[in-house]
């Protein structure tokens, strides 16, 4: 790793007047120093994106696809280096960081594939009505304009990829703002894009501080905003720019439902292992981590000890150690907040079955039971390695509890009953229902997003491409159809 990192302004390296230090959440060591763009440089990047829009939209699909393929291949070649970088700046255990690189590789590959087949057009006969005789409608999609992508800290490579790759695939210039705590992985994508033949101005990666984000959000030359982060910030952005097209991937309160038919010994072992792993992966700092377990009363007493044992088996420690399952949170302040929420729940009557201790920025994998419904742990997004267990008497009660949340991102339903799976799909107020597994499953090509306070719009390469574009119809007249 280099100790100083330039940012990317209209496809070229640049440095500003100020710098930002990036430190490890694990041990506080300096990971890198990042140059911060000036206001004049931000203006230059926005102006470049605006000026290149028509040129970039007209770029042949094979050029955009080749650039995306190149990034995918280069990520493969540099996987271990990039995984170590993610782990250093984010505190993510190396095993999960490697997985994140693999996902980003797929995102750029999917985008290359979609770029080759996107926008082939759709025709529609209009002579189904007498007034449309001799007429044919032909519809294609065109970029709405330059995209402002705002990425979070928890997946510092892959969620940057989910902003950049779909934009480049459709020919929309993009300005990416990586999270101030974890800008290095996003800037590394810039190194790989700089090796391609994309036109100048098609992309910039600007690590500007959060307090300078409103000016970018308000800029009329950036008509599309793709934001991943908290619901408070996301909806504030949308409310401030009602005429812009916003896609918001926000928070969650992920529930795993274990129905009565999922009662075999192997069933419960599988459910417990998945729940334990995915309530704690990324230190619980994932919008779709398991935060709530809602289990049928007939199997609850058999499931709970399995979950507790599996959680206690999670290895906590140095994220650079390949055996570590759970590393630190992004900061000590984040861990202190989780600690305060758990303390609040315990004071209100919750029982700690495992964990419940903080050591600096690390919070031990924690299991709670009897959590009052009005505590933060129960109804907010904890964004930490904390699990809340609850017993129910019926499927209907389980689904009602899942829906009794201001969030609706994804839910997992452990069942072998196909009819129950379809009932869950119909009843649960979420963007995705994962049957036979935890809500934390995400394939990067599938539509991903939520309802209620979990956001609007969808990620997943093909679906983000739709969000970044709009339909334009052309009517051909005087045809002999």
N, C-alpha and C positions, 0 to 999 in steps of 0.2 A: 504494500500500500504506500502511496505517496503521502507526504505530510501536508501538502497544500493542494487545493483543488480549485481549478477555474470553474466558472459556470459557462453555460452555452447560450450565446446570443446570436440568433438567426443563423444557427449552424456552425458558428465558429467559437473558439475559446475566447474568454474575456475575463478580466478581473476588475474589481471596483475599488472604492476607497476604503471600505470596511471589510472585516472578516468575522467569521463565526466559528467558534470552537465546537467540535463534536466530540463528546466524551462517552465512555462506556458506562452503561447503567450498572454493570457488574462491579467494576473496581474503580471507576472514576478516571481511568487513564485517558489521555488525549488520543483520540482515534484519527483525527484529521482536522485541518483548518480549511474552511470554505470561504471563497471570495463572495461578497454580497454585492449585487448590482446596485448602481446608483439609480435615482429616479430618471435621469436622462437615458440610461441604458435600458431601463424597463420600457420607456417610451419608444426607443429605437426598436426593441423587439416587437412591440405591439404594432408599430407602423409597418415593420417588415412583414408580419403575418397578414396584415390587412392588404398590403400591396401585392402580395404573391398569390392571393386567393384564386383568382381566375386562372393564372398559369398552373398552379398546383392542381386545381380541379380538372384541368384538361390533360394532365400528365397521363400517358398510357398506363393501363393497368399493370403491364409487365414491369414497368419501372418501379412502381410502388411495391409490387409483390416481391421483386428482387431485393429491394432494400429491407423489407420485413424478414424475408428468408435469411438475409445476411445477419441481421441482429440475432435471430434464433440460433443460427450456427455458431456465432461467436460466443453466445451465452453458454452453449454446450462446451466449447473449448476452454472457457474460463470459469467453469462451474465451481470448482473448489475455492478459487480465489474470491469469487463473488459471495459464496456462502460464508466465508470467513469475514468478509466485510459486513454483511448483514448482521452476523452474530456480534461483531464488535460494536457497531453503532446502535443496534437495537436491543441487545441482550438476549436475542432468540437463541435457544440451543442449536448447536450445529446441525443436528439431525433434521430439525424443522427448517433451518435455513437452506439446507440442500434441497429439501422438498419445494421450498419457495422458488428457488432458481429453476427447478424442473418445470414448475407451473408457468413461469414467465417464458421459458423456452416454448412451451405449447401455445401460449397466448400469441406470440409473434408468428409462430407457424400457422395457427388458425387464421390470423389476420391476413397472412400472405395468400392462403387458400381462398379466403372470402374475397379478397381484392380482385382475384382473377375471375370470379363469377358474379360479383355484385353488380347491380345496375344494368343487367342485360335487357331490362324493360319488360312491360306487360301490355299486351294489346287487348282491346275490348270493342266488340261490335256495338255500334250505336243504332243500327237499323232494326233493333228490336222494337223500336217505336217509329211510326211513320215519319216523324220530323227528323229522324237520324238517317234516312235513306242515303246511301252512298258515303257514309261517314264512318271513320274508324278512329278510336282514341288510342293513343300510345303514351304510356306513363313510364317515366324514369325518375330516379332520385338524384338530388343534387345537394352539395354541402350547404348547410344553413349559414356557414361562415366560420371564421377562426374559433377555436375551442380554447377555453380556459379550463385546464385540468388541475384540480386541487387534491393532492394525495395525502393520506394519513401516515402515521409512524409505524403502524403495526405490521404491515406488509410493505416495506419500503421499496422493494423491487417490483413485486407482482402487481400491486395496485397502481404503480406508475405505468407499468406495461398496459394495464387495462384502460388507462386514459390515452396513452400515446398510440398504441397499435391500431385501434379502430379508427382514430382520426386520420392517421396516415393511409390506412386502407381505403378510405373514401375520398382522399384528396383534400382534407380539411387541415389547414395549418393549425398547430397547437402550441400553446404556451403552457408548460407544466410548472406548477409550484409544488415542490416536494415539501414534506414536513420539516420544520426547522430542526427538530431533534434527530432526524435521520435523512439528511439530504444526499449522502454519499452514494447510495445505491442508485438513486435516480440520475445523478450526474454521470455515473458509469454508463448508463444507457446512452447518454450523449456521446460518449467516446465511440460507441459502436455505430450510432447513427452518422457520426462524422465521417465514417469510412464508406458511406454510401454516396449515391449520386442524386439524392433528393435536392430540389432547388433551395437556394439560400432563402431563409425566411420561413420555410415550411415548419420549422420547429425551433423552440427555445426552451431551455430548462433554467429557471430563475429561482434560486433559493432566497426569496425575499422574506423578511420577518412577517409574522401574522398581522401586525398592526398596519402593514402597508397593503394588505389584501383588499380592503374595501375599494381602493382606487382602481385596482384591476377589475374587480367585480362590476363596478359602475361603468367601465369603459364601453362605449357603444360599439366599438370596433370588434368586440368579443361577444357575439350574440348567443353563444352556447357556453354553459357552465356545467362541468361535471365535477361533483363534489362528493368525497367520501369522508365521513367524520360524524360528529355528534349531531343529534336532532336539533339542539338549540342553535348551533351555528348554521346548519344546513337550511333550516326554515327561515332564519334571519336573512340569509343570502337571497332566497327565493322571494321573500316579502319585499326586499329592497330593490329588486329588478323584475317587476311583474311582467314586463314585455319580453324578457329573455326566455330562452328555452333552457330549463334547468333539469338535470338528472341528479338525484340525491340518493346516495346509498348511505343510510344512517344506522342508528343503533338497533339493538335487539335485546330480547330477554328469552333466549332460546330454551324451549321446553322439549324434553324427551318423555314421551308417554309410553308406558309399558302396560299393554292390555292383558286381560286375564288369560287369554289363550297362549301367551308367550311364557309358559310356566315350566318348560322342561329344564333339566339341569344345565344342558349345553346352552339353551336359550338364555338363561339368567347369567351364566358365565360370560357369554358374548356381550349381552347388554351392559353388564357391569364393567367389563374391560373397555368398551367403547365410551361409556359415560365417563369413566375415570380419565381416560386419555384425553378426551375432547372437552372436558371441563377445565383442563389444566394446560393444554397445548398453547403455545405462545404466552404462557403465564395467564391464560384466560383472557388475553387481550385480543379477542376476535368477536366480531358482531354476532357470529353464529356459534360461539362456544356454548356448551351445555351449562345453563344456570339453574334450571328447574328440572326436577325429575318427578313425574306424576305417575304413580304406580298403582295398579289395582290392589285392593286390600287383601285379596286372596293370595298374592305372592309377595306382598311388601316385606314381610318379616324375613323371608328367604333372600330377597334381593338386597336389602340394606347392608348386611354384613359383607356381602360380596363387593358392593360398591366401596365400602369403607376400606376393606383390605386392598382393593385395587388402587384406590387413591393413595393409601399409605405406602404402596409399593412404587409410586412415582419418585424418580430420583431427582432431587433438587440440588443445584450447585452451579459450578462454573459452566457457562454456555459453550465454552470452547472445548469442553470434554464431550466426546462422542457418546458417552453413556448418560448424559444429563437429559432428563425429560422436561424439567421446569426450571427456567432461569429467572432472572429478576424481572420486575416490571420496568417500564420505561424510565422511571425515576423514583426516588425515595418518597417524594410527595404523593405519587400515585399509590404506592404501597400504604402510606399513612391514611389515605382516603379509604382504601379497602378495609384497613384495620378499624377505622372509625365506624364504618357501616356494619361490620361484624359485631363490634362492641354494642352498637345500638340495638341490633337484633337480639343479642344475648340478654341485654338489660330488659328487653321487652318479653322475654320468655323462651327464646330459641335455645336449643341444646347443641353444643359442639360435639360431633362424633369423631372428627379428625381435624388436625391442624389448628388453625386459629392463632398462629404466632407470626410475628414479623421480625425480620433481621435485615435492617437497612432497606434496600429496594426490593428485597425478596419477601414474598408472603407465602407461607406454607400452604400446600394444597389442603383445602378445607371442606368439610362436609357438615352441614347444619340440618337439623330437623326441628319441627314445631315452630317454624318461622312465622310470626304474625304477618298477616297479609298487607298491613299498612306500613311495614318497614321498607327502607330503601333496598335492602337485599332482595326482598320479594317482588318489588314493583319497578325498580329502576334497573338500568344496565350496570352491573357491577364492574365489568371490564377487569376482572381479576380472577384468580383460581379458587372460586368459591361456589359450592354446590348446595342447593336447597331441596330437600326431599319432602314428599307429601304423598299420603295415601288417599285413595278415592274408592267409592263403592261401585262406580259404573263407568262405562265408556262415555256416556253423555256428560257425567260430571267432569271427567277428565278433559273433554273437549271444551266445556264451558270455562274451566280454569285456564286453559291455554289462551282462550280468547279474552279473558278478563285481564287484559294488559293493553297499555297504550302502544305497545310495539307489535309488529307482525312481520317478522323477517322470514324465518324458517322454523319448522317444527319437525321432530323425529317421532315416528310411531312404530314401536316394536310390536308386530303382530304377524301371524301367518294367515289371517282371515282376509281374503281378497275383498269381500264385501265391506269389512271394517276399513280397509285401506281406502276404498272409494268413498265411504262415509266421511273419513277424515279429510280427504281431498275436497269434499263438498263443504264440510262444516268449519274447518279451521281457517281463521282469518289471517293468513300468512301468504308470503310470496312463493313459498316452496314447502312441500310436504315430502319428507324423506322416509320411506317405508322400510322397516327392518334395520334402521340405523339411526344415528344421532342427527340433530339438525345441522351439525357442523360440516356435513358433506357438501362439497361444491365442485362441480366440474366446470372448468373455465369457459367451455363453449356453450353451456346451458344458460337460459335466462335467469338472472340473479338480481333480486331486489325485493322490496317489501311493500307493505301497505301500512296505513295509519302512520305512526311516528317513525316508522322504519324507512320512509322515503317515497320517492316517485321515480318512475322510469326503470329501466333494466340495464344491468351490465351483462357481460357475456358477449364475446366479440361481435357476432352477427347482430345482436340486439342493440348494442351500443352504436353500431353503424347506422341502424335505423334512426336512433335518437339524434345522431349528428347530421342527418339529412332530412330533406322534405320531398314530397312527391310533386312533380310538375307534369301536367298533362299536355299533350299536343294532339289536336284534332285534324285529321286528314280528310279532305273533302273531294267529292267527285270520283269516288272509287267504284269500280264494278266488283262488288263483293260476292 
